[in-house]
Amino acid sequence: MYSKRVYFIIGFMLFALFFGAANLIYPAYLGLYAGQHIWTAILGFCITGVSLPLLGVMAVASSGVDDLESLAQPISKWYAIVFTAILSLAVGPFFAIPRTGATSFAIGIAPVLGHSWPVKLGYALLFFGLAYLLSVYPGKLAENIGKYLTPSLILIITILIGASFLHPAGNLGRPYNAGKSINLAFASHPFIAGLIQGYGTMDALASLIFASLVIEANKIFGITKRKEITKVTLISGLIAIGLLAFIYVFIGRIGATSQSLFFMKVGLFTYNGDPVNGGQILSHTARFFLGNIGQACLGVAIFLACLTTATGLITSSSSYFHKIFPRLSQVRWTQIFTLLSASFYFGGLDVIIRWSTPVLYLFYPLTITLIFLVLSRKLYHNHPLVYRTTIFFTLFPALYDATESLAELTYLFQMPQTLSHFFRDTIPFGAYSLGWICFSVTGYLIGFIVLQFQTSKKG
C-alpha cells in the first residue's frame, strides 16, 4: 500500500514539469494589457494552460497505455508514429527545450552580465549540463524534482507574490489591446485572447509526452494497477493544476497592477523606448517590489522553472526515440537532444517563439481532439472509425491556421482570398482561429452516426 505522500511527490513533479518560463511570462504580459479585464482573460488562459494539461495526463493514465504513440494507435499506426515523433521534437529539442534556456538567460543572466558570447556560452554549459545530468537518472526524477526543486520554486514565487501585495505598484489598470490579432485583443475580447495565449505554454502538448513519466513514477512507488494509477494521477494532477492556477492568477495580477511602471507609446507599453515582453515585466516589477533581492529571486525562480521543464522534456523525448530507434541507447539520445537544444538556444528567444507559432496552430487542435476522443471512448467503444473521421476533419482548419501563420512569418507567399474567406469569415469561430472546433465536432458526429448505422445493420 502506497503512502499518501505519493500524491504530493508526483503532484509536485508534474507541476514542475509543466511550469517553465513561459508560464510566468505569458500571464504577466496578459495581466499588463488586460488590466481590469484580468479575471476574464486569466479564466481563458487557465482553460488552455491548466485544464487541458490535466485532461491530457488523465487521458493517458486512464487509457491503460504507457505513451502517446499507443494512445494514437486507433487512428493508424503510421499516424501515431509520425504524430508522436514530430510532437516530441517540437516540444523537445526544436522549440520548448531551447526556449527554457533562452528565456532563463534573457531574464536571469543578461540583465546582470550582458549578452556577450562568452556569457551566453557559459550559461549554456551550466544550464544544459545540469539538465543532462538530471535526465540521465530518470528513475530519480520524481524524487529530485518533487522533494527539492519544486518547493524551492514555489517558495520564491510566493515571496514575489507576497511583496506585490505589501508594496503594490498601483491598482488594476485600464485594458488595452496589444495588437490587431485576436490573441492580443485583451480589451475587446479578453477571454478569447487569454484562451489563445494559453497555447504558448505548450503544456497541453507536453501533457501527452509527460504522461509516460507520471506513469513511470507511479510504478516506482509500487502502483501498477490501472485503477490505482488513474486515482493517483488524478489527485496528483489536481495538486499540480491547483498550484498552476494559483500562480497564473497572481502573476497576472502583478502585471495588471503594474501599468504605472511602464510608458504607453503608440498603443504599446514600453520600457527604455522598446515594447516590453512578459519577462521584462516580471524583471522590472520584481526589482520594484524587492530591489536587487527581487531581481535575484526572479532569476532563481526562472532558472528552476526552466531547468525542471527541460529535464522532463529531454527525458521523455529521448525515451521515445530510443523506443523507435533502439540501436542508440537512451543515454545517447539524451546527449543528442541536449546538444540540439543547446544549438537552437543560441538563436535567441524571439526567433524560437516566432517559429513555434505555426507548430502551435497545427498541433493544438489535433492534440485537444485526441484528448477528448480518448476521454469519451466509452461512448463509441473506442472504435477507430470515430478517431479517424474526427482527426481527418480537424486536420484541415489546423493546416490552414498553421500555413497562414507561416505566411505571415516568412512573407514568402499569401493565402488565397477565397480560402481565407471560408476559414476566417464563414466557419463559426474562424475569426478567432478556433474554427477547428466545428470541424472536430462534425467529424466526431459523422463517425459516431456511421458507426451506429453499421452496428444496427449487423444486428
Secondary structure, DSSP 8 states (H G I E B T S, - for coil): ---THHHHHHHHHHHHHH--THHHHHHHHHHHHHGGGHHHHHHHHHIIIIIHHHHHHHHHHHHT-SSHHHHTTTT-HHHHHHHHHHHHHIIIIITHHHHHHHHHIIIIIHHHH-S-HHHHHHHHHHHHHHHHHHHT-GGGHHHHIIIIIHHHHHHHHHHHHHHHHHS-S-S------SSSSGGG-TTT-HHHHHHHHGGGG-HHHHHHHHHHHHHHHHHHTT--SHHHHHHHHHHHHHHHHHHHHHHHHHHHHHHHT-GGGSEEETTEEEETTEE--HHHHHHHHHHHHHHHHHHHHHHHHHHHHHHHHHHHHHHHHHHHHHHHSTTS-HHHHHHHHHHHHHHHHTT-HHHHHHHHHHHHHHHHHHHHHHHHHHHTGGGTTT-HHHHHHHHHHHHHHHHHHHHHHHHHHH-S----HHHHIIIIIISTTGGGT-THHHHHHHHHHHHHHHHHHHHHHH-
